[in-house]
Amino acid sequence: MKEIIESKKGSLFICTLAFTGEIIGEISWAFLFKIIFDLMDGKSPFSFKNVVFIAIFITTFRSIMTFLSENAREKTTINLVKEYKNKLMNNYLDTDSNKNSSEMMNLLTHTTAEVEQLYIRPFLNIIKNIIFFVGSLCAIFYLKKLLY
């Protein structure tokens, strides 16, 4: 599996960039609520029109980034599964197996579904959660800097 992941570094990099954009959208959403609450308290430096414009921009950005992130996740998953299937098929063809083609297709389908659910999707979720953690830490330090 490590070889497959290493062979798809470009796809994983694009997926990581998409995750980063989605996380920036999520964190921006939190800052938007801070701006809205400050406006309601009368402490905001922005006018109501500016806050509406910011809200539309952040919501649009967040929606686009979420769409791109999900699309990149699916494409990366498909690429990794396809590479895994190719590797399995090559191993099957290289060995003299007495299994018929229907047994091989059943094994291939079952194994790749397990690999996708048990390894690939959790791996991508770990990457996304690490990016979310780092982004959240940056936002916390930024807010702490503003408070002191």
DSSP file with accessible surface (Angstrom, degrees, kcal/mol):
  #  RESIDUE AA STRUCTURE BP1 BP2  ACC     N-H-->O    O-->H-N    N-H-->O    O-->H-N    TCO  KAPPA ALPHA  PHI   PSI    X-CA   Y-CA   Z-CA
    1    1 A M     >        0   0   71      0, 0.0     4,-2.4     0, 0.0     5,-0.2   0.000 360.0 360.0 360.0 -35.6    0.0    0.0    0.0
    2    2 A K  H  >  +     0   0  155      1,-0.2     4,-2.5     2,-0.2     5,-0.2   0.890 360.0  52.0 -60.7 -39.6    2.9    2.3    0.8
    3    3 A E  H  > S+     0   0  125      2,-0.2     4,-1.8     1,-0.2    -1,-0.2   0.881 108.9  50.4 -63.5 -39.2    4.1    1.9   -2.8
    4    4 A I  H  > S+     0   0    4      2,-0.2     4,-0.9     1,-0.2    -2,-0.2   0.923 110.9  47.9 -66.8 -43.5    0.7    2.8   -4.2
    5    5 A I  H >< S+     0   0   40     -4,-2.4     3,-0.8     1,-0.2    -2,-0.2   0.919 111.6  50.8 -64.1 -41.2    0.5    6.0   -2.1
    6    6 A E  H >< S+     0   0   99     -4,-2.5     3,-0.9     1,-0.2    -1,-0.2   0.842 106.7  54.8 -66.0 -31.2    4.0    7.0   -3.1
    7    7 A S  H 3< S+     0   0   66     -4,-1.8    -1,-0.2     1,-0.2     3,-0.2   0.700 108.8  48.9 -75.6 -16.2    3.1    6.5   -6.7
    8    8 A K  T <X  +     0   0   57     -4,-0.9     4,-2.3    -3,-0.8    -1,-0.2  -0.147  68.5 128.8-113.9  37.1    0.1    8.9   -6.4
    9    9 A K  H <> S+     0   0  138     -3,-0.9     4,-2.5     1,-0.2     5,-0.2   0.877  72.0  54.4 -60.9 -38.2    1.9   11.8   -4.6
   10   10 A G  H  > S+     0   0   49     -3,-0.2     4,-2.3     2,-0.2    -1,-0.2   0.933 109.5  46.4 -62.9 -44.7    0.6   14.3   -7.2
   11   11 A S  H  > S+     0   0   23      1,-0.2     4,-2.2     2,-0.2    -1,-0.2   0.906 113.5  49.3 -64.6 -40.3   -3.0   13.3   -6.6
   12   12 A L  H  X S+     0   0   17     -4,-2.3     4,-2.5     2,-0.2    -2,-0.2   0.871 109.0  53.2 -67.5 -35.0   -2.5   13.3   -2.8
   13   13 A F  H  X S+     0   0  130     -4,-2.5     4,-2.5     2,-0.2    -2,-0.2   0.934 109.7  47.2 -65.2 -44.5   -0.9   16.8   -3.1
   14   14 A I  H  X S+     0   0  110     -4,-2.3     4,-2.4     2,-0.2    -2,-0.2   0.911 112.3  50.7 -63.0 -41.0   -3.9   18.2   -5.0
   15   15 A C  H  X S+     0   0    1     -4,-2.2     4,-2.6     2,-0.2    -2,-0.2   0.914 109.4  50.9 -62.6 -41.1   -6.2   16.5   -2.5
   16   16 A T  H  X S+     0   0   44     -4,-2.5     4,-2.4     2,-0.2    -2,-0.2   0.903 109.5  50.3 -64.3 -40.8   -4.2   18.1    0.4
   17   17 A L  H  X S+     0   0   97     -4,-2.5     4,-2.3     2,-0.2    -1,-0.2   0.910 110.9  49.2 -62.8 -41.2   -4.5   21.6   -1.3
   18   18 A A  H  X S+     0   0   13     -4,-2.4     4,-2.3     2,-0.2    51,-0.3   0.908 110.5  50.4 -65.4 -41.0   -8.3   21.1   -1.6
   19   19 A F  H  X S+     0   0    0     -4,-2.6     4,-2.6     2,-0.2    -2,-0.2   0.910 108.9  52.6 -61.1 -41.1   -8.5   20.1    2.0
   20   20 A T  H  X S+     0   0   49     -4,-2.4     4,-2.6     1,-0.2    -2,-0.2   0.922 109.0  49.1 -62.2 -43.1   -6.6   23.2    3.0
   21   21 A G  H  X S+     0   0   10     -4,-2.3     4,-2.1     2,-0.2    -1,-0.2   0.909 111.3  49.7 -62.1 -41.0   -9.0   25.4    1.0
   22   22 A E  H  X S+     0   0   12     -4,-2.3     4,-2.3    43,-0.3    -2,-0.2   0.924 111.0  49.0 -64.9 -41.3  -11.9   23.7    2.7
   23   23 A I  H  X S+     0   0    8     -4,-2.6     4,-2.8     2,-0.2     5,-0.3   0.907 108.9  52.8 -66.4 -39.7  -10.4   24.2    6.1
   24   24 A I  H  X S+     0   0   85     -4,-2.6     4,-2.7     1,-0.2    -1,-0.2   0.920 109.7  50.2 -60.6 -40.2   -9.7   27.9    5.4
   25   25 A G  H  X S+     0   0    0     -4,-2.1     4,-1.8     2,-0.2    -2,-0.2   0.906 110.7  48.9 -62.8 -41.3  -13.4   28.2    4.4
   26   26 A E  H  X S+     0   0   56     -4,-2.3     4,-1.5     2,-0.2    -2,-0.2   0.923 113.9  44.9 -64.4 -44.8  -14.5   26.5    7.7
   27   27 A I  H  X S+     0   0   29     -4,-2.8     4,-2.1     1,-0.2    -2,-0.2   0.895 110.9  54.1 -68.8 -36.8  -12.2   28.8    9.8
   28   28 A S  H  X S+     0   0   32     -4,-2.7     4,-2.3    -5,-0.3    -1,-0.2   0.874 103.5  57.3 -62.4 -35.6  -13.4   31.8    7.8
   29   29 A W  H  X S+     0   0   69     -4,-1.8     4,-1.8     2,-0.2    -1,-0.2   0.910 105.7  49.8 -60.8 -41.1  -16.9   30.8    8.6
   30   30 A A  H  X S+     0   0   61     -4,-1.5     4,-1.6     1,-0.2    -2,-0.2   0.920 110.7  48.9 -65.3 -41.9  -16.1   31.0   12.3
   31   31 A F  H  X S+     0   0   51     -4,-2.1     4,-2.4     1,-0.2    -1,-0.2   0.848 105.6  59.1 -66.4 -32.0  -14.5   34.5   11.9
   32   32 A L  H  X S+     0   0    5     -4,-2.3     4,-2.7     1,-0.2    -1,-0.2   0.925 104.1  50.1 -61.0 -43.7  -17.6   35.6   10.0
   33   33 A F  H  X S+     0   0   86     -4,-1.8     4,-2.8     1,-0.2    -1,-0.2   0.882 108.1  53.4 -64.3 -34.7  -19.7   34.7   13.0
   34   34 A K  H  X S+     0   0   85     -4,-1.6     4,-2.6     2,-0.2    -1,-0.2   0.936 109.9  48.0 -62.8 -43.0  -17.4   36.8   15.2
   35   35 A I  H  X S+     0   0   31     -4,-2.4     4,-2.3     2,-0.2    -2,-0.2   0.916 112.2  49.3 -63.8 -41.6  -17.8   39.7   12.8
   36   36 A I  H  X S+     0   0   48     -4,-2.7     4,-2.3     2,-0.2    -2,-0.2   0.931 112.0  47.4 -64.5 -44.4  -21.6   39.3   12.9
   37   37 A F  H  X S+     0   0  114     -4,-2.8     4,-1.8     1,-0.2    -1,-0.2   0.897 111.5  51.1 -65.8 -37.6  -21.7   39.2   16.7
   38   38 A D  H  X>S+     0   0   37     -4,-2.6     5,-2.6    -5,-0.2     6,-1.0   0.896 109.2  51.4 -64.1 -37.8  -19.4   42.2   16.9
   39   39 A L  H ><5S+     0   0   47     -4,-2.3     3,-0.8     4,-0.2    -2,-0.2   0.915 108.6  50.9 -63.9 -41.5  -21.8   44.0   14.5
   40   40 A M  H 3<5S+     0   0  136     -4,-2.3    -1,-0.2     1,-0.2    -2,-0.2   0.852 111.8  47.5 -65.7 -33.1  -24.7   43.1   16.7
   41   41 A D  H 3<5S-     0   0  108     -4,-1.8    -1,-0.2    -5,-0.2    -2,-0.2   0.553 114.9-117.0 -82.5  -8.6  -22.9   44.5   19.8
   42   42 A G  T <<5S+     0   0   67     -3,-0.8    -3,-0.2    -4,-0.7    -2,-0.1   0.651  88.9 108.7  81.8  15.3  -22.0   47.7   17.9
   43   43 A K      < +     0   0  155     -5,-2.6    -4,-0.2    -6,-0.2    -5,-0.1   0.374  45.5 110.4-103.9   3.6  -18.2   46.9   18.2
   44   44 A S        -     0   0   22     -6,-1.0    -9,-0.0     1,-0.1    -8,-0.0  -0.599  58.8-150.8 -85.3 138.0  -17.6   46.0   14.5
   45   45 A P  S    S+     0   0  120      0, 0.0     2,-0.3     0, 0.0    -1,-0.1   0.565  77.3  86.2 -78.3  -4.8  -15.6   48.3   12.3
   46   46 A F  S    S-     0   0   79    -11,-0.1    -2,-0.1     1,-0.1     2,-0.1  -0.688  76.9-127.4 -98.1 149.1  -17.6   47.1    9.4
   47   47 A S     >  -     0   0   59     -2,-0.3     4,-2.3     1,-0.1     5,-0.2  -0.376  33.0-102.9 -82.6 170.3  -21.0   48.4    8.2
   48   48 A F  H  > S+     0   0  146      1,-0.2     4,-2.4     2,-0.2     5,-0.2   0.911 123.2  52.5 -61.4 -41.3  -24.0   46.2    7.7
   49   49 A K  H  > S+     0   0  167      1,-0.2     4,-2.4     2,-0.2    -1,-0.2   0.902 109.2  49.5 -61.9 -41.2  -23.5   46.3    3.9
   50   50 A N  H  > S+     0   0   82      2,-0.2     4,-2.8     1,-0.2    -1,-0.2   0.899 109.9  50.7 -64.6 -40.8  -19.8   45.2    4.3
   51   51 A V  H  X S+     0   0    7     -4,-2.3     4,-2.8     2,-0.2    -2,-0.2   0.902 109.9  50.3 -65.1 -39.6  -20.8   42.3    6.6
   52   52 A V  H  X S+     0   0   59     -4,-2.4     4,-2.6     2,-0.2    -2,-0.2   0.936 112.1  47.8 -63.5 -44.2  -23.4   41.1    4.1
   53   53 A F  H  X S+     0   0  143     -4,-2.4     4,-2.6     2,-0.2    -2,-0.2   0.929 113.1  47.8 -61.7 -45.3  -20.8   41.3    1.3
   54   54 A I  H  X S+     0   0   36     -4,-2.8     4,-3.0     2,-0.2     5,-0.3   0.913 111.4  51.5 -60.9 -42.4  -18.2   39.4    3.5
   55   55 A A  H  X S+     0   0   23     -4,-2.8     4,-2.5     2,-0.2     5,-0.2   0.917 111.3  46.5 -62.8 -43.2  -20.9   36.8    4.4
   56   56 A I  H  X S+     0   0  100     -4,-2.6     4,-2.5     2,-0.2     5,-0.2   0.932 114.6  47.8 -64.4 -43.9  -21.8   36.2    0.7
   57   57 A F  H  X S+     0   0  124     -4,-2.6     4,-2.9    -5,-0.2    -2,-0.2   0.945 114.6  44.3 -62.7 -49.2  -18.1   36.0   -0.2
   58   58 A I  H  X S+     0   0   19     -4,-3.0     4,-3.1     2,-0.2     5,-0.2   0.911 114.1  50.0 -65.2 -40.4  -17.2   33.6    2.6
   59   59 A T  H  X S+     0   0   53     -4,-2.5     4,-2.3    -5,-0.3    -1,-0.2   0.928 113.7  45.5 -64.8 -41.8  -20.2   31.4    2.0
   60   60 A T  H  X S+     0   0   73     -4,-2.5     4,-2.6    -5,-0.2     5,-0.2   0.941 114.8  47.7 -65.1 -45.9  -19.5   31.2   -1.7
   61   61 A F  H  X S+     0   0   62     -4,-2.9     4,-2.7    -5,-0.2     5,-0.2   0.929 112.7  49.0 -60.0 -46.2  -15.8   30.5   -1.1
   62   62 A R  H  X S+     0   0   63     -4,-3.1     4,-2.4    -5,-0.2    -1,-0.2   0.907 111.6  49.2 -62.2 -42.4  -16.6   27.8    1.5
   63   63 A S  H  X S+     0   0   71     -4,-2.3     4,-2.3    -5,-0.2    -1,-0.2   0.926 113.0  46.4 -64.0 -44.4  -19.1   26.1   -0.8
   64   64 A I  H  X S+     0   0   85     -4,-2.6     4,-2.8     2,-0.2     5,-0.2   0.933 113.6  48.6 -64.7 -44.0  -16.7   26.0   -3.7
   65   65 A M  H  X S+     0   0   33     -4,-2.7     4,-2.6    -5,-0.2   -43,-0.3   0.890 110.7  50.7 -65.8 -37.4  -13.9   24.7   -1.5
   66   66 A T  H  X S+     0   0   42     -4,-2.4     4,-2.6    -5,-0.2     5,-0.2   0.928 111.8  48.2 -65.2 -42.9  -16.1   22.0    0.0
   67   67 A F  H  X S+     0   0  136     -4,-2.3     4,-2.5     1,-0.2    -2,-0.2   0.942 114.1  45.8 -61.1 -47.2  -17.1   20.9   -3.5
   68   68 A L  H  X S+     0   0   74     -4,-2.8     4,-2.8     1,-0.2    -2,-0.2   0.887 112.3  52.0 -64.6 -37.7  -13.5   20.9   -4.7
   69   69 A S  H  X S+     0   0    0     -4,-2.6     4,-2.5   -51,-0.3    -1,-0.2   0.934 111.6  44.7 -64.7 -46.3  -12.4   19.0   -1.6
   70   70 A E  H  X S+     0   0   78     -4,-2.6     4,-2.3     2,-0.2    -2,-0.2   0.903 114.3  50.3 -65.5 -38.9  -15.0   16.3   -2.0
   71   71 A N  H  X S+     0   0   61     -4,-2.5     4,-2.5    -5,-0.2    -2,-0.2   0.924 112.1  46.9 -64.0 -44.9  -14.3   16.0   -5.7
   72   72 A A  H  X S+     0   0   12     -4,-2.8     4,-2.7     2,-0.2     5,-0.2   0.893 110.8  53.0 -65.0 -37.9  -10.5   15.7   -5.0
   73   73 A R  H  X S+     0   0   18     -4,-2.5     4,-2.6     2,-0.2    -2,-0.2   0.931 111.5  45.5 -62.8 -45.0  -11.2   13.2   -2.3
   74   74 A E  H  X S+     0   0   73     -4,-2.3     4,-2.7     2,-0.2    -2,-0.2   0.923 114.0  48.2 -66.2 -43.0  -13.2   11.0   -4.7
   75   75 A K  H  X S+     0   0  122     -4,-2.5     4,-2.6     2,-0.2    -2,-0.2   0.908 113.2  48.0 -64.2 -41.0  -10.7   11.3   -7.5
   76   76 A T  H  X S+     0   0    2     -4,-2.7     4,-2.7     2,-0.2     5,-0.2   0.922 112.1  49.5 -65.4 -42.7   -7.8   10.4   -5.2
   77   77 A T  H  X S+     0   0    2     -4,-2.6     4,-2.7    -5,-0.2     5,-0.2   0.934 112.1  48.1 -60.6 -45.6   -9.7    7.5   -3.8
   78   78 A I  H  X S+     0   0   91     -4,-2.7     4,-2.8     1,-0.2    -2,-0.2   0.921 112.1  49.7 -61.8 -43.3  -10.6    6.2   -7.3
   79   79 A N  H  X S+     0   0   52     -4,-2.6     4,-2.3     2,-0.2    -1,-0.2   0.915 113.0  45.8 -62.6 -43.5   -6.9    6.7   -8.4
   80   80 A L  H  X S+     0   0    2     -4,-2.7     4,-2.3     2,-0.2    -2,-0.2   0.912 114.5  47.4 -67.7 -40.6   -5.6    4.8   -5.4
   81   81 A V  H  X S+     0   0   14     -4,-2.7     4,-2.9    -5,-0.2    -2,-0.2   0.916 111.7  51.1 -65.7 -41.6   -8.2    2.0   -5.8
   82   82 A K  H  X S+     0   0  116     -4,-2.8     4,-2.4    -5,-0.2    -2,-0.2   0.922 110.9  48.1 -61.9 -42.9   -7.4    1.7   -9.5
   83   83 A E  H  X S+     0   0   61     -4,-2.3     4,-2.2     2,-0.2    -1,-0.2   0.904 111.7  50.3 -63.9 -39.7   -3.7    1.4   -8.8
   84   84 A Y  H  X S+     0   0   46     -4,-2.3     4,-2.6     2,-0.2    -2,-0.2   0.920 110.2  49.7 -64.9 -42.4   -4.4   -1.2   -6.2
   85   85 A K  H  X S+     0   0   80     -4,-2.9     4,-2.8     2,-0.2     5,-0.2   0.915 110.1  50.9 -62.2 -42.9   -6.6   -3.2   -8.6
   86   86 A N  H  X S+     0   0   80     -4,-2.4     4,-2.5     1,-0.2    -1,-0.2   0.913 110.4  49.3 -60.8 -41.6   -3.9   -3.0  -11.2
   87   87 A K  H  X S+     0   0   62     -4,-2.2     4,-2.2     2,-0.2    -2,-0.2   0.918 112.2  48.0 -65.0 -42.9   -1.3   -4.3   -8.8
   88   88 A L  H  X S+     0   0   40     -4,-2.6     4,-2.4     2,-0.2    -2,-0.2   0.920 112.6  48.7 -62.2 -44.6   -3.6   -7.2   -7.7
   89   89 A M  H  X S+     0   0   56     -4,-2.8     4,-2.8     2,-0.2     5,-0.2   0.911 110.5  50.5 -64.3 -40.5   -4.3   -8.1  -11.3
   90   90 A N  H  X S+     0   0   90     -4,-2.5     4,-2.1     1,-0.2    -1,-0.2   0.905 111.0  49.0 -64.2 -40.1   -0.6   -8.0  -12.2
   91   91 A N  H  X S+     0   0   85     -4,-2.2     4,-1.5     2,-0.2    -1,-0.2   0.891 112.1  49.5 -63.9 -39.1    0.2  -10.3   -9.2
   92   92 A Y  H  < S+     0   0   48     -4,-2.4     5,-0.4     1,-0.2    -2,-0.2   0.919 112.9  45.7 -66.1 -42.6   -2.6  -12.6  -10.3
   93   93 A L  H  < S+     0   0  116     -4,-2.8    -1,-0.2     1,-0.2    -2,-0.2   0.822 109.9  55.1 -70.8 -31.5   -1.3  -12.8  -13.9
   94   94 A D  H  < S+     0   0  130     -4,-2.1     2,-0.3    -5,-0.2    -1,-0.2   0.811 103.5  63.7 -71.2 -31.5    2.3  -13.2  -12.8
   95   95 A T  S  < S-     0   0   84     -4,-1.5     2,-1.3    -5,-0.1     0, 0.0  -0.674  90.2-118.4 -93.6 150.1    1.4  -16.3  -10.7
   96   96 A D        +     0   0  177     -2,-0.3     2,-0.4     2,-0.0    -3,-0.1  -0.732  45.5 178.8 -84.9  96.2    0.1  -19.5  -12.1
   97   97 A S        -     0   0   47     -2,-1.3    -5,-0.0    -5,-0.4     0, 0.0  -0.797  32.3-151.8-104.2 145.3   -3.2  -19.6  -10.3
   98   98 A N        +     0   0  160     -2,-0.4     2,-0.2     2,-0.0    -1,-0.1   0.229  61.7 115.2 -97.2  13.6   -5.8  -22.2  -10.8
   99   99 A K        -     0   0   88      1,-0.1    -2,-0.1     2,-0.0     2,-0.1  -0.597  65.5-124.9 -79.5 146.0   -8.7  -19.8   -9.9
  100  100 A N     >  -     0   0   83     -2,-0.2     4,-2.0     1,-0.1     5,-0.2  -0.347  29.3 -99.9 -83.9 172.8  -11.2  -19.1  -12.6
  101  101 A S  H  > S+     0   0   91      1,-0.2     4,-2.6     2,-0.2     5,-0.2   0.847 120.0  54.9 -66.0 -33.6  -12.0  -15.5  -13.7
  102  102 A S  H  > S+     0   0   77      2,-0.2     4,-2.2     1,-0.2    -1,-0.2   0.908 108.7  48.7 -69.1 -36.7  -15.2  -15.2  -11.7
  103  103 A E  H  > S+     0   0  100      2,-0.2     4,-2.5     1,-0.2    -2,-0.2   0.911 112.7  48.9 -65.0 -41.0  -13.4  -16.2   -8.5
  104  104 A M  H  X S+     0   0   11     -4,-2.0     4,-2.9     2,-0.2    -2,-0.2   0.913 110.8  48.9 -66.2 -41.4  -10.7  -13.6   -9.3
  105  105 A M  H  X S+     0   0   98     -4,-2.6     4,-2.7     2,-0.2     5,-0.2   0.902 111.7  50.0 -65.7 -38.6  -13.2  -10.9  -10.0
  106  106 A N  H  X S+     0   0  115     -4,-2.2     4,-2.5     2,-0.2     5,-0.2   0.936 113.6  45.3 -64.0 -46.3  -15.1  -11.6   -6.8
  107  107 A L  H  X S+     0   0   75     -4,-2.5     4,-2.8     2,-0.2     5,-0.3   0.924 113.7  50.3 -62.4 -43.0  -11.8  -11.5   -4.8
  108  108 A L  H  X S+     0   0   13     -4,-2.9     4,-2.4     2,-0.2     5,-0.2   0.933 113.1  44.9 -63.0 -45.5  -10.7   -8.3   -6.6
  109  109 A T  H  X S+     0   0   81     -4,-2.7     4,-1.9     2,-0.2    -2,-0.2   0.934 116.5  45.3 -65.4 -46.1  -14.0   -6.6   -5.9
  110  110 A H  H  X S+     0   0  105     -4,-2.5     4,-2.0    -5,-0.2    -2,-0.2   0.929 115.2  47.0 -65.1 -44.7  -14.2   -7.6   -2.3
  111  111 A T  H  X S+     0   0   27     -4,-2.8     4,-2.6    -5,-0.2    -2,-0.2   0.920 112.2  48.4 -66.9 -44.0  -10.6   -6.8   -1.5
  112  112 A T  H  X S+     0   0    7     -4,-2.4     4,-2.5    -5,-0.3    -1,-0.2   0.877 109.6  52.9 -67.8 -34.0  -10.6   -3.4   -3.2
  113  113 A A  H  X S+     0   0   48     -4,-1.9     4,-2.3    -5,-0.2    -1,-0.2   0.913 111.5  46.9 -65.0 -41.1  -13.8   -2.4   -1.3
  114  114 A E  H  X S+     0   0   90     -4,-2.0     4,-3.1     2,-0.2     5,-0.3   0.915 111.5  50.2 -65.0 -43.6  -12.2   -3.4    2.0
  115  115 A V  H  X>S+     0   0   11     -4,-2.6     4,-2.2     1,-0.2     5,-2.0   0.918 111.6  49.1 -61.8 -41.8   -9.0   -1.5    1.1
  116  116 A E  I  <>S+     0   0   45     -4,-2.5     5,-2.4     3,-0.2    -2,-0.2   0.942 118.6  37.8 -62.3 -47.2  -11.0    1.6    0.2
  117  117 A Q  I  <5S+     0   0  113     -4,-2.3    -2,-0.2    -5,-0.2    -1,-0.2   0.839 125.4  36.5 -75.7 -34.3  -13.1    1.5    3.4
  118  118 A L  I  <5S+     0   0  107     -4,-3.1    -3,-0.2    -5,-0.2    -2,-0.2   0.706 134.0   9.9 -94.7 -21.4  -10.4    0.4    5.8
  119  119 A Y  I  X5S+     0   0  143     -4,-2.2     4,-2.0    -5,-0.3    -3,-0.2   0.735 121.2  46.0-124.3 -52.2   -7.3    2.2    4.5
  120  120 A I  I  ><S+     0   0    5     -5,-2.0     4,-2.5     2,-0.2     5,-0.2   0.964 114.7  42.5 -70.4 -53.3   -7.8    4.8    1.8
  121  121 A R  H  ><S+     0   0   52     -5,-2.4     4,-2.4     1,-0.2    -1,-0.2   0.936 117.2  47.3 -62.1 -45.0  -10.7    6.8    3.2
  122  122 A P  H  > S+     0   0   49      0, 0.0     4,-2.4     0, 0.0    -1,-0.2   0.905 110.6  53.9 -62.1 -36.5   -9.4    6.8    6.8
  123  123 A F  H  X S+     0   0   69     -4,-2.0     4,-2.1     1,-0.2    -2,-0.2   0.937 110.6  45.5 -61.0 -45.3   -5.9    7.9    5.5
  124  124 A L  H  X S+     0   0    1     -4,-2.5     4,-2.4     1,-0.2    -1,-0.2   0.876 111.3  53.3 -67.0 -35.6   -7.5   10.8    3.7
  125  125 A N  H  X S+     0   0   66     -4,-2.4     4,-2.7    -5,-0.2    -1,-0.2   0.880 106.7  52.6 -65.2 -37.6   -9.5   11.7    6.8
  126  126 A I  H  X S+     0   0   97     -4,-2.4     4,-2.4     2,-0.2    -2,-0.2   0.931 109.2  49.1 -63.0 -44.8   -6.3   11.7    8.8
  127  127 A I  H  X S+     0   0   33     -4,-2.1     4,-2.2     1,-0.2    -2,-0.2   0.945 113.0  47.5 -59.0 -45.7   -4.7   14.1    6.4
  128  128 A K  H  X S+     0   0   36     -4,-2.4     4,-2.5     1,-0.2    -2,-0.2   0.910 111.7  50.0 -63.9 -41.6   -7.8   16.4    6.5
  129  129 A N  H  X S+     0   0  104     -4,-2.7     4,-2.6     2,-0.2    -1,-0.2   0.871 108.8  52.1 -67.4 -35.2   -7.9   16.3   10.3
  130  130 A I  H  X S+     0   0   99     -4,-2.4     4,-2.6     2,-0.2     5,-0.2   0.936 111.3  47.2 -64.3 -44.3   -4.2   17.2   10.6
  131  131 A I  H  X S+     0   0   30     -4,-2.2     4,-2.8     1,-0.2    -2,-0.2   0.918 112.5  50.0 -62.7 -41.4   -4.8   20.2    8.4
  132  132 A F  H  X S+     0   0   90     -4,-2.5     4,-2.6     2,-0.2    -2,-0.2   0.915 110.5  50.2 -63.5 -41.4   -7.9   21.2   10.4
  133  133 A F  H  X S+     0   0  130     -4,-2.6     4,-2.4     2,-0.2    -2,-0.2   0.942 113.1  44.9 -62.3 -47.6   -5.9   20.9   13.6
  134  134 A V  H  X S+     0   0   78     -4,-2.6     4,-2.3     1,-0.2    -2,-0.2   0.923 114.4  49.4 -64.3 -43.7   -3.0   23.1   12.3
  135  135 A G  H  X S+     0   0   17     -4,-2.8     4,-2.3    -5,-0.2    -1,-0.2   0.902 110.9  49.9 -62.3 -40.2   -5.5   25.6   10.9
  136  136 A S  H  X S+     0   0   33     -4,-2.6     4,-2.6     2,-0.2    -1,-0.2   0.900 109.2  51.6 -65.7 -40.5   -7.4   25.8   14.1
  137  137 A L  H  X S+     0   0   65     -4,-2.4     4,-2.7     2,-0.2     5,-0.2   0.919 109.5  50.2 -61.4 -42.7   -4.2   26.3   16.1
  138  138 A C  H  X S+     0   0   80     -4,-2.3     4,-2.3     1,-0.2    -2,-0.2   0.915 111.2  48.7 -61.6 -42.3   -3.2   29.2   13.8
  139  139 A A  H  X S+     0   0   18     -4,-2.3     4,-2.6     2,-0.2    -2,-0.2   0.909 111.2  50.1 -64.7 -40.6   -6.7   30.7   14.3
  140  140 A I  H  X S+     0   0   99     -4,-2.6     4,-2.7     2,-0.2    -2,-0.2   0.935 111.8  47.1 -63.9 -45.4   -6.4   30.4   18.0
  141  141 A F  H  X S+     0   0  129     -4,-2.7     4,-2.2     2,-0.2    -1,-0.2   0.882 111.7  51.8 -65.1 -35.6   -3.0   32.0   18.1
  142  142 A Y  H  X S+     0   0  121     -4,-2.3     4,-1.8    -5,-0.2    -2,-0.2   0.939 112.0  45.2 -64.3 -45.9   -4.2   34.8   15.9
  143  143 A L  H  X S+     0   0   58     -4,-2.6     4,-1.9     2,-0.2    -2,-0.2   0.884 111.2  53.1 -65.9 -37.6   -7.2   35.5   18.1
  144  144 A K  H  X S+     0   0  116     -4,-2.7     4,-1.6     1,-0.2    -1,-0.2   0.911 107.4  52.2 -63.1 -39.4   -4.9   35.3   21.2
  145  145 A K  H  < S+     0   0  162     -4,-2.2    -1,-0.2     1,-0.2    -2,-0.2   0.885 109.4  50.2 -63.7 -37.9   -2.6   37.9   19.6
  146  146 A L  H  < S+     0   0  101     -4,-1.8    -1,-0.2     1,-0.2    -2,-0.2   0.853 109.8  50.5 -67.8 -34.2   -5.7   40.1   19.0
  147  147 A L  H  <        0   0  139     -4,-1.9    -1,-0.2    -5,-0.1    -2,-0.2   0.798 360.0 360.0 -76.0 -28.7   -6.8   39.8   22.6
  148  148 A Y     <        0   0  213     -4,-1.6    -4,-0.0    -5,-0.1     0, 0.0  -0.602 360.0 360.0-109.8 360.0   -3.5   40.7   24.2
